[in-house]
Amino acid sequence: MADDKVAGVLVTDTQMRRIHHPSDGSADVFLVTPEERDRTRDRYADWLSSHPSSL
């Protein structure tokens, strides 16, 4: 991933309920509930984009 030799990597839990999709300079994280999303967002707030749209 880091050296652009592998793409399309997904890291999941064993039930594929939580998905982490790293990409060049960012990542997408899919979680089970809005509450889990909010806790994760708050915990890693320093990692989020400062752009008004959060992108």
C-alpha positions as CSV (number, residue, x, y, z in Angstrom):
1,M,0.0,0.0,0.0
2,A,2.6,2.5,1.1
3,D,4.7,2.0,-1.9
4,D,1.8,1.7,-4.4
5,K,2.6,-2.0,-5.1
6,V,-0.8,-3.2,-3.7
7,A,-4.2,-1.6,-4.1
8,G,-7.7,-2.5,-3.0
9,V,-6.8,-3.8,0.4
10,L,-9.6,-4.2,2.9
11,V,-8.9,-5.1,6.6
12,T,-12.0,-6.5,8.3
13,D,-13.1,-8.2,11.4
14,T,-14.0,-11.9,11.1
15,Q,-17.7,-11.2,10.4
16,M,-16.9,-8.3,7.9
17,R,-18.9,-5.9,10.0
18,R,-16.1,-3.4,10.4
19,I,-14.0,-2.5,7.4
20,H,-10.8,-0.4,7.1
21,H,-9.8,0.6,3.5
22,P,-6.5,2.3,3.5
23,S,-5.5,4.4,0.5
24,D,-2.8,6.8,-0.5
25,G,-2.7,9.4,2.3
26,S,-6.1,8.5,3.8
27,A,-8.4,5.7,4.7
28,D,-12.1,4.8,4.8
29,V,-13.6,3.2,7.9
30,F,-17.0,1.5,7.9
31,L,-18.4,0.7,11.3
32,V,-21.5,-1.1,12.6
33,T,-23.5,1.7,14.3
34,P,-23.6,5.5,14.2
35,E,-22.6,5.5,17.9
36,E,-19.5,3.5,17.1
37,R,-18.7,5.9,14.2
38,D,-19.0,8.9,16.5
39,R,-16.8,7.3,19.2
40,T,-14.2,6.5,16.6
41,R,-14.4,10.0,15.1
42,D,-14.0,11.6,18.5
43,R,-11.1,9.3,19.5
44,Y,-9.2,10.1,16.3
45,A,-10.2,13.7,15.7
46,D,-6.6,14.7,15.1
47,W,-6.5,12.4,12.1
48,L,-9.5,14.0,10.3
49,S,-9.4,16.4,7.5
50,S,-9.7,20.1,8.4
51,H,-11.7,20.7,5.2
52,P,-15.3,21.9,6.0
53,S,-16.7,18.9,4.1
54,S,-14.4,16.5,6.1
55,L,-13.0,15.2,2.8
